Amino acid sequence: MALLDGIRRHGGSVMFGTCAVGAVVEEHVLRGIVVLNEDGLGVIRAAVTVDATGDGDVAVWAGAGSVN
């Protein structure tokens, strides 16, 4: 609960039940992510995107290299 409270106090929000499914890349710059939830597909644009997927999905979708 402290983590959620901290996110909200600093202007962030948490979208439960939402999965990242793609990256929004413009001119080789990550500009946001494509998400899927009960409302359907959506786009979240951001000046800064933190890939906290645990496996680097967003980074790879944005064009970063990966090693299997």
C-alpha positions in Angstrom: 0.0 0.0 0.0 2.9 2.3 0.7 4.1 1.9 -2.9 0.7 2.7 -4.4 0.4 5.7 -2.1 3.8 7.0 -3.2 2.9 6.6 -6.8 -0.3 8.5 -6.4 1.3 11.2 -4.3 3.8 11.9 -7.1 1.1 12.2 -9.8 1.2 8.6 -11.1 -1.5 6.1 -11.5 -1.8 2.3 -11.4 -3.9 0.5 -14.0 -4.8 -2.9 -12.5 -5.7 -5.6 -15.0 -3.8 -4.0 -17.8 -1.1 -5.6 -20.0 1.5 -3.9 -22.1 1.3 -5.3 -25.6 3.4 -3.0 -27.7 5.5 0.1 -27.9 4.8 3.5 -29.5 8.0 4.5 -31.3 8.4 7.7 -33.3 11.6 8.7 -35.0 13.5 6.0 -33.1 12.3 7.3 -29.7 10.0 5.5 -27.3 7.0 7.7 -26.8 4.7 5.3 -24.9 3.1 1.9 -24.8 0.2 0.1 -26.2 -2.0 -1.5 -23.5 -4.8 -4.0 -23.4 -7.5 -4.2 -20.7 -11.2 -4.7 -20.3 -11.8 -1.5 -22.2 -9.8 -2.8 -25.2 -6.6 -1.5 -26.8 -5.3 1.8 -25.8 -2.2 4.0 -25.9 -0.4 5.6 -23.0 2.0 8.3 -24.2 4.8 9.4 -21.9 7.9 11.5 -21.8 9.6 8.7 -19.8 8.7 5.0 -19.9 10.1 2.6 -17.3 10.1 -1.0 -18.5 9.4 -2.9 -15.3 8.1 -6.0 -17.1 10.8 -8.2 -15.7 11.8 -9.5 -19.1 12.4 -6.3 -21.1 9.4 -6.7 -23.4 8.8 -2.9 -23.8 12.5 -2.3 -24.5 12.6 -5.0 -27.2 9.3 -3.8 -28.7 10.9 -0.4 -28.9 13.9 -1.8 -30.8 16.5 -2.5 -28.1 18.7 -5.6 -28.6 18.2 -8.7 -26.6 20.0 -11.9 -25.8 18.2 -15.2 -25.3 
